[in-house]
Amino acid sequence: MTRLTTPPHAVSANKVLVLQSMTSYPSVSLLMPTRPGRLDGEGTARLHDLRDSVARRLRREEVSGADRVLAELDQLIALAGGLVLDHALALYVNEHHAQVLLLPVGVRERAVVDPTFATRDLVRALHRTPRHVVLALSAHEARLFARIHRWPWR
């Protein structure tokens, strides 16, 4: 059973902070560029190749709990098959967390196994996310609403 903390969504500052705060070995990050739309057979095969490279490493290192992490990863890959994708897909799994994120920017395809998640591309995606403003007009006034991101790490 997949322990998705949140449903698959676009990247947000809060999601990045949660991922950056976690430390647990192994923390598996799969990042893969995609085309907007559904994952095709080639994309699914590439995800499975990334997963297999993680499996080989975890087995070579004889990591305890590797089977559980790989089972979670398999469920995230199956979930990704039904998503409408953007420019990249990021899957994150460790002992305590499992999450799928859709990224609006391309990434270099890779599988990372470390004590922390690979989040550099997520931060880059945040910096490229356009700022949203809303202008509300009425007969008596005009109001401008803007969401300003406050970065806790600055």
BAMAR-763808 format. One line per 3 residues: their letters; for each residue z, y, x of N, C-alpha, C, CB. Coordinates in Angstrom, 2 decimals. Glycine has a CB too. Layout:
N
A	Z:Y:X:Z:Y:X:Z:Y:X:Z:Y:X; ...
***
This chain:
154
MTR	0.00:-1.18:0.84:0.00:0.00:0.00:0.00:1.24:0.88:1.21:0.00:-0.95; -0.96:2.13:0.70:-1.10:3.33:1.51:-0.04:4.35:1.14:-2.48:3.93:1.35; 0.61:4.90:2.14:1.65:5.91:1.94:1.06:7.29:2.12:2.82:5.69:2.90
LTT	0.04:7.63:1.37:-0.54:8.95:1.49:0.50:9.98:1.10:-1.81:9.09:0.63; 0.79:10.91:2.01:1.75:11.95:1.70:1.16:12.92:0.69:2.17:12.69:2.97; -0.08:13.25:0.83:-0.78:14.08:-0.15:-2.16:13.48:-0.36:-0.88:15.57:0.32
PPH	-2.80:13.80:-1.48:-4.16:13.30:-1.66:-5.10:13.89:-0.63:-4.66:13.62:-3.08; -6.26:13.25:-0.42:-7.20:13.79:0.56:-7.66:15.18:0.13:-8.41:12.85:0.72; -7.53:16.11:1.03:-7.88:17.50:0.74:-8.42:18.16:1.99:-6.66:18.28:0.20
AVS	-8.81:19.39:1.77:-9.20:20.22:2.90:-7.96:20.54:3.73:-9.90:21.53:2.42; -8.18:20.89:4.96:-7.09:21.20:5.87:-6.40:22.50:5.44:-7.61:21.32:7.32; -5.08:22.55:5.63:-4.30:23.76:5.35:-3.27:23.93:6.47:-3.61:23.69:3.95
ANK	-2.73:25.13:6.58:-1.74:25.40:7.62:-0.52:24.50:7.47:-1.31:26.87:7.58; -0.07:24.27:6.24:1.09:23.41:6.04:0.82:21.98:6.47:1.52:23.45:4.58; -0.36:21.48:6.17:-0.70:20.10:6.56:-0.75:19.96:8.08:-2.04:19.68:5.95
VLV	-1.27:20.97:8.74:-1.32:20.95:10.20:0.09:20.95:10.77:-2.13:22.15:10.75; 0.95:21.79:10.23:2.34:21.85:10.72:3.05:20.51:10.54:3.11:22.94:9.99; 2.84:19.86:9.41:3.46:18.56:9.19:2.97:17.56:10.23:3.16:18.04:7.76
LQS	1.67:17.51:10.45:1.13:16.57:11.43:1.61:16.89:12.85:-0.40:16.58:11.39; 1.69:18.17:13.18:2.13:18.55:14.52:3.61:18.26:14.75:1.85:20.02:14.75; 4.38:18.19:13.69:5.82:17.97:13.84:6.18:16.50:14.05:6.55:18.49:12.62
MTS	5.25:15.61:13.84:5.55:14.18:13.92:5.34:13.62:15.33:4.69:13.41:12.94; 6.30:12.83:15.75:6.15:12.10:17.01:6.59:10.65:16.78:6.98:12.77:18.18; 5.69:9.75:17.02:5.96:8.33:16.86:4.80:7.57:17.50:6.15:7.94:15.34
YPS	5.13:6.61:18.36:4.05:5.83:18.97:3.94:4.51:18.25:4.29:5.61:20.48; 2.77:4.15:17.80:1.49:4.83:17.96:1.21:5.78:16.78:0.37:3.79:18.08; 0.71:6.94:17.10:0.16:7.85:16.10:-1.36:7.82:16.30:0.74:9.33:16.25
VSL	-2.05:7.33:15.29:-3.50:7.10:15.39:-4.23:8.24:14.67:-3.89:5.72:14.78; -5.18:8.84:15.37:-6.04:9.88:14.80:-7.48:9.41:14.93:-5.82:11.26:15.51; -8.19:9.31:13.80:-9.62:9.04:13.83:-10.33:10.30:13.35:-10.00:7.80:12.93
LMP	-11.22:10.82:14.17:-11.99:12.01:13.82:-13.46:11.66:13.91:-11.65:13.22:14.74; -14.21:12.06:12.87:-15.61:11.69:12.83:-16.42:12.77:12.11:-15.80:10.33:12.15; -17.52:13.22:12.73:-18.40:14.16:12.03:-19.09:13.44:10.87:-19.45:14.77:13.00
TRP	-19.33:14.16:9.79:-20.00:13.59:8.63:-21.01:14.60:8.10:-18.98:13.20:7.54; -21.82:14.12:7.20:-22.73:15.01:6.45:-22.09:15.24:5.09:-24.19:14.40:6.31; -22.27:16.43:4.53:-21.73:16.66:3.18:-22.29:15.63:2.20:-22.06:18.09:2.69
GRL	-21.41:15.10:1.38:-21.79:14.06:0.42:-20.90:12.85:0.59:-23.27:13.67:0.60; -21.38:11.73:0.14:-20.61:10.47:0.25:-20.87:9.79:1.58:-20.98:9.52:-0.91; -19.91:9.00:1.99:-20.04:8.23:3.23:-21.07:7.13:3.02:-18.66:7.63:3.66
DGE	-22.06:7.08:3.91:-23.09:6.04:3.79:-22.69:4.82:4.63:-24.48:6.58:4.24; -23.54:3.81:4.63:-23.26:2.59:5.38:-23.09:2.82:6.86:-24.35:1.59:5.16; -23.89:3.72:7.42:-23.77:4.04:8.85:-22.42:4.69:9.14:-24.93:4.97:9.30
GTA	-22.01:5.61:8.28:-20.72:6.27:8.46:-19.57:5.30:8.36:-20.55:7.38:7.44; -19.64:4.40:7.41:-18.59:3.39:7.25:-18.53:2.50:8.49:-18.84:2.53:5.99; -19.68:2.12:9.02:-19.72:1.28:10.23:-19.11:2.03:11.42:-21.17:0.85:10.56
RLH	-19.39:3.32:11.53:-18.80:4.11:12.63:-17.29:4.19:12.50:-19.39:5.53:12.64; -16.78:4.35:11.27:-15.33:4.36:11.06:-14.72:3.02:11.46:-14.99:4.67:9.60; -15.37:1.93:11.09:-14.87:0.61:11.46:-14.91:0.40:12.98:-15.70:-0.49:10.76
DLR	-15.93:0.94:13.66:-15.97:0.85:15.13:-14.80:1.59:15.75:-17.31:1.41:15.67; -14.48:2.78:15.22:-13.33:3.54:15.71:-12.04:2.76:15.48:-13.26:4.92:15.03; -11.93:2.17:14.30:-10.75:1.38:13.97:-10.62:0.18:14.90:-10.81:0.92:12.51
DSV	-11.74:-0.47:15.19:-11.70:-1.63:16.09:-11.28:-1.25:17.50:-13.06:-2.30:16.12; -11.69:-0.06:17.96:-11.27:0.37:19.30:-9.76:0.61:19.32:-12.03:1.67:19.72; -9.21:1.12:18.23:-7.76:1.31:18.13:-7.07:-0.05:18.13:-7.38:2.12:16.84
ARR	-7.60:-1.00:17.37:-7.01:-2.34:17.29:-6.98:-3.00:18.66:-7.78:-3.21:16.30; -8.07:-2.89:19.41:-8.11:-3.50:20.75:-7.04:-2.88:21.65:-9.52:-3.31:21.39; -6.90:-1.57:21.59:-5.90:-0.91:22.44:-4.48:-1.32:22.05:-6.05:0.62:22.35
LRR	-4.19:-1.31:20.76:-2.84:-1.66:20.32:-2.49:-3.11:20.66:-2.69:-1.44:18.81; -3.46:-3.99:20.55:-3.21:-5.39:20.89:-3.07:-5.58:22.40:-4.34:-6.29:20.36; -3.88:-4.84:23.16:-3.78:-4.91:24.63:-2.41:-4.42:25.10:-4.91:-4.07:25.29
EEV	-1.89:-3.38:24.44:-0.58:-2.84:24.80:0.57:-3.59:24.13:-0.51:-1.37:24.43; 0.24:-4.57:23.27:1.24:-5.35:22.55:2.24:-4.46:21.83:1.97:-6.27:23.51; 1.72:-3.51:21.08:2.54:-2.56:20.33:3.13:-3.25:19.11:1.71:-1.31:19.91
SGA	4.45:-3.15:18.96:5.07:-3.72:17.77:4.71:-2.84:16.57:6.63:-3.84:17.93; 4.48:-3.46:15.45:4.09:-2.74:14.25:2.62:-2.38:14.19:4.88:-1.50:14.14; 1.84:-2.88:15.14:0.41:-2.57:15.18:-0.31:-3.06:13.93:-0.24:-3.18:16.43
DRV	0.05:-4.23:13.45:-0.62:-4.77:12.26:-0.40:-3.89:11.04:-0.13:-6.19:11.97; 0.79:-3.34:10.91:1.10:-2.46:9.77:0.28:-1.17:9.85:2.60:-2.14:9.74; 0.20:-0.59:11.05:-0.58:0.65:11.25:-2.06:0.38:10.98:-0.39:1.20:12.68
LAE	-2.57:-0.76:11.44:-3.97:-1.10:11.21:-4.26:-1.35:9.73:-4.36:-2.33:12.04; -3.32:-1.96:9.02:-3.50:-2.18:7.59:-3.56:-0.83:6.85:-2.34:-3.05:7.01; -2.72:0.09:7.24:-2.76:1.44:6.65:-4.09:2.12:6.95:-1.58:2.31:7.19
LDQ	-4.55:1.97:8.18:-5.82:2.56:8.58:-6.97:1.96:7.77:-6.06:2.34:10.08; -6.94:0.66:7.54:-7.97:0.01:6.72:-7.99:0.59:5.31:-7.74:-1.51:6.66; -6.82:0.85:4.75:-6.76:1.41:3.40:-7.31:2.85:3.38:-5.33:1.39:2.88
LIA	-7.03:3.62:4.42:-7.57:4.98:4.48:-9.09:4.96:4.62:-6.95:5.75:5.66; -9.61:4.00:5.38:-11.06:3.88:5.54:-11.69:3.53:4.18:-11.42:2.80:6.61; -11.07:2.62:3.45:-11.57:2.28:2.12:-11.52:3.49:1.20:-10.76:1.11:1.52
LAG	-10.46:4.26:1.28:-10.33:5.47:0.47:-11.42:6.49:0.83:-8.94:6.10:0.66; -11.70:6.63:2.11:-12.72:7.59:2.57:-14.09:7.25:2.01:-12.77:7.62:4.10; -14.34:5.98:1.76:-15.62:5.58:1.21:-15.92:6.15:-0.16:-15.69:4.10:1.13
GLV	-14.90:6.55:-0.90:-15.10:7.10:-2.23:-15.01:8.61:-2.30:-14.12:6.51:-3.15; -14.86:9.28:-1.17:-14.68:10.73:-1.16:-16.01:11.47:-1.02:-13.75:11.13:-0.04; -16.03:12.68:-1.53:-17.14:13.59:-1.27:-16.75:14.37:-0.03:-17.44:14.55:-2.52
LDH	-17.52:14.19:1.04:-17.15:14.71:2.35:-17.74:16.09:2.62:-17.59:13.76:3.42; -17.18:16.72:3.65:-17.68:18.00:4.13:-18.33:17.74:5.49:-16.53:19.09:4.23; -17.97:18.46:6.52:-18.60:18.32:7.83:-17.90:17.32:8.76:-18.65:19.65:8.51
ALA	-16.65:16.96:8.42:-15.94:15.99:9.25:-14.82:15.35:8.45:-15.38:16.66:10.53; -14.39:14.21:8.95:-13.34:13.42:8.31:-12.27:13.16:9.37:-13.91:12.08:7.72; -11.00:13.30:8.98:-9.89:13.03:9.90:-8.91:12.10:9.19:-9.17:14.36:10.34
LYV	-8.59:10.98:9.84:-7.62:10.02:9.32:-6.44:9.97:10.27:-8.26:8.60:9.13; -5.24:10.06:9.72:-4.02:10.06:10.53:-3.06:9.02:10.00:-3.35:11.47:10.54; -2.59:8.13:10.90:-1.66:7.08:10.51:-0.64:6.88:11.64:-2.41:5.74:10.21
NEH	0.63:6.82:11.24:1.66:6.30:12.13:2.66:5.54:11.27:2.36:7.45:12.94; 3.78:5.21:11.83:4.77:4.40:11.14:5.28:5.08:9.86:5.93:4.10:12.07; 5.27:6.41:9.82:5.88:7.15:8.71:4.89:7.94:7.86:6.89:8.09:9.25
HAQ	3.64:7.97:8.23:2.73:8.91:7.58:1.31:8.34:7.56:2.75:10.28:8.28; 0.58:8.63:6.47:-0.84:8.28:6.38:-1.53:9.40:5.61:-1.06:6.88:5.67; -2.61:9.94:6.16:-3.27:11.07:5.52:-4.74:11.12:5.88:-2.59:12.37:5.90
VLL	-5.54:11.56:4.90:-6.97:11.81:5.08:-7.19:13.30:4.87:-7.85:10.94:4.11; -7.91:13.93:5.79:-8.26:15.34:5.64:-9.77:15.50:5.75:-7.53:16.21:6.69; -10.31:16.40:4.95:-11.73:16.75:5.00:-11.84:18.08:5.72:-12.36:16.81:3.55
LPV	-12.70:18.13:6.74:-12.79:19.33:7.57:-14.11:20.06:7.34:-12.65:18.96:9.04; -14.05:21.40:7.33:-15.26:22.20:7.13:-16.04:22.46:8.42:-14.90:23.51:6.50; -15.57:21.91:9.54:-16.24:22.10:10.83:-16.50:20.74:11.45:-15.39:22.98:11.78
GVR	-17.52:20.66:12.29:-17.83:19.42:12.97:-16.80:19.10:14.04:-19.21:19.50:13.59; -16.69:17.84:14.38:-15.76:17.38:15.41:-16.50:16.40:16.32:-14.49:16.71:14.79; -15.91:16.14:17.46:-16.42:15.09:18.35:-15.82:13.77:17.88:-16.06:15.39:19.88
ERA	-16.66:12.78:17.67:-16.20:11.49:17.16:-15.30:10.82:18.19:-17.40:10.57:16.81; -14.10:10.45:17.72:-13.16:9.80:18.64:-11.99:9.16:17.91:-12.64:10.81:19.66; -11.37:8.22:18.58:-10.13:7.59:18.13:-9.08:7.90:19.18:-10.30:6.03:17.92
VVD	-7.94:8.43:18.74:-6.87:8.82:19.65:-5.61:8.06:19.28:-6.62:10.37:19.61; -4.99:7.44:20.27:-3.71:6.76:20.08:-2.74:7.40:21.06:-3.82:5.20:20.31; -1.77:8.11:20.54:-0.80:8.86:21.34:0.52:8.90:20.59:-1.31:10.30:21.64
PTF	1.54:9.51:21.21:2.81:9.72:20.49:2.70:10.81:19.42:3.92:10.07:21.47; 1.66:11.64:19.49:1.45:12.71:18.51:0.03:12.61:17.97:1.71:14.12:19.14; -0.22:13.27:16.83:-1.55:13.28:16.25:-2.44:14.30:16.95:-1.48:13.59:14.75
ATR	-3.73:14.04:16.97:-4.72:14.96:17.53:-5.04:16.02:16.47:-6.03:14.20:17.98; -4.56:17.24:16.69:-4.69:18.29:15.67:-5.51:19.50:16.13:-3.33:18.74:15.25; -6.02:19.49:17.34:-6.77:20.64:17.85:-7.93:21.03:16.93:-7.30:20.34:19.25
DLV	-8.66:20.04:16.43:-9.78:20.33:15.53:-9.31:20.90:14.20:-10.60:19.06:15.29; -8.12:20.51:13.76:-7.58:21.05:12.52:-7.26:22.54:12.68:-6.31:20.28:12.10; -6.68:22.89:13.82:-6.37:24.30:14.10:-7.67:25.10:14.16:-5.57:24.45:15.43
RAL	-8.67:24.54:14.80:-9.98:25.22:14.87:-10.57:25.40:13.47:-10.97:24.41:15.75; -10.41:24.41:12.61:-10.90:24.52:11.23:-10.17:25.63:10.49:-10.74:23.19:10.49; -8.88:25.76:10.72:-8.11:26.83:10.07:-8.62:28.20:10.48:-6.63:26.70:10.40
HRT	-8.95:28.35:11.74:-9.44:29.64:12.23:-10.81:29.97:11.67:-9.48:29.65:13.75; -11.55:28.98:11.25:-12.90:29.21:10.70:-12.91:29.26:9.18:-13.84:28.13:11.17; -11.77:29.01:8.55:-11.71:29.05:7.10:-11.79:30.50:6.65:-10.42:28.37:6.56
PRH	-12.72:30.84:5.78:-12.85:32.24:5.38:-11.64:32.71:4.58:-14.11:32.43:4.55; -11.31:33.96:4.77:-10.22:34.58:4.03:-10.70:34.84:2.60:-9.74:35.91:4.72; -9.85:34.57:1.64:-10.21:34.75:0.24:-9.52:35.97:-0.34:-9.86:33.50:-0.57
VVL	-10.27:36.76:-1.07:-9.72:37.91:-1.78:-10.23:37.89:-3.21:-10.08:39.25:-1.06; -9.44:38.48:-4.10:-9.83:38.57:-5.51:-9.69:40.03:-5.93:-8.97:37.63:-6.42; -10.71:40.56:-6.54:-10.69:41.91:-7.07:-10.62:41.80:-8.59:-11.94:42.73:-6.60
ALS	-9.53:42.33:-9.17:-9.35:42.31:-10.62:-9.58:43.72:-11.15:-7.93:41.78:-11.02; -10.56:43.85:-12.02:-10.90:45.16:-12.58:-10.53:45.20:-14.05:-12.39:45.47:-12.38; -9.97:46.33:-14.46:-9.74:46.58:-15.89:-10.16:48.01:-16.17:-8.23:46.34:-16.28
AHE	-10.03:48.42:-17.41:-10.43:49.78:-17.77:-9.54:50.83:-17.11:-10.41:49.94:-19.28; -8.32:50.43:-16.71:-7.36:51.40:-16.20:-7.04:51.26:-14.72:-6.11:51.30:-16.98; -7.37:50.14:-14.13:-7.00:49.96:-12.72:-7.88:48.91:-12.05:-5.52:49.57:-12.60
ARL	-7.82:48.94:-10.75:-8.45:47.90:-9.91:-7.36:47.36:-9.00:-9.68:48.47:-9.09; -7.24:46.04:-8.93:-6.22:45.42:-8.07:-6.90:44.43:-7.13:-5.11:44.71:-8.92; -6.49:44.47:-5.88:-7.04:43.56:-4.87:-5.94:42.61:-4.44:-7.62:44.35:-3.65
FAR	-6.21:41.31:-4.55:-5.26:40.30:-4.13:-5.84:39.59:-2.91:-4.96:39.28:-5.29; -5.02:39.45:-1.89:-5.46:38.77:-0.66:-4.35:37.86:-0.19:-5.85:39.80:0.45; -4.74:36.69:0.23:-3.76:35.76:0.81:-3.87:35.89:2.31:-4.01:34.28:0.34
IHR	-2.77:36.26:2.92:-2.73:36.42:4.37:-1.94:35.25:4.93:-2.09:37.80:4.79; -2.55:34.52:5.83:-1.88:33.37:6.45:-0.90:33.87:7.49:-2.90:32.39:7.08; 0.29:33.38:7.42:1.30:33.65:8.44:1.43:32.37:9.26:2.69:34.10:7.81
WPW	1.14:32.47:10.51:1.19:31.28:11.37:2.59:31.17:11.96:0.11:31.34:12.50; 3.36:30.16:11.56:4.73:30.02:12.07:4.79:29.79:13.57:5.41:28.88:11.36; 3.71:29.29:14.17:3.78:28.98:15.59:3.45:30.17:16.46:2.85:27.85:15.92
R	3.18:31.31:15.88:2.90:32.51:16.69:4.13:33.36:16.80:1.76:33.33:16.08
***
